[in-house]
Amino acid sequence: MCSPEPVNCFPVLVNILSNTFLRLLNSTARFRVWSELFYVGENPELKNYIFFGLFTYLLVLAAGLPPLFAMSSVEDYKVQSTSC
């Protein structure tokens, strides 16, 4: 009935309890509960926006990391450190 994630279990539990109480009160109405973590609609504009945002972030990150490693190596060379 419910997956191991607690995010999905709570709506299922609420649905079961609500419908049980409605049946006890002889009601014909029923609750339907569903949960979706993310919006699943197809929006190509939003996908492009997210893709290019992440792509730009990764480019900045990729451009900043190699100098960091290079400076670390140069600093090790200056102080003449050795590895064990």
Protein Blocks (a to p, Z undefined) as FASTA:
>chain_A
ZZfblklmmmmmmmmmmmmmmmmnopabdcdddddfbdcbdcfklmmmmmmmmmmmmmmm
mmmmmmmmmmmmmmmmmnopacZZ
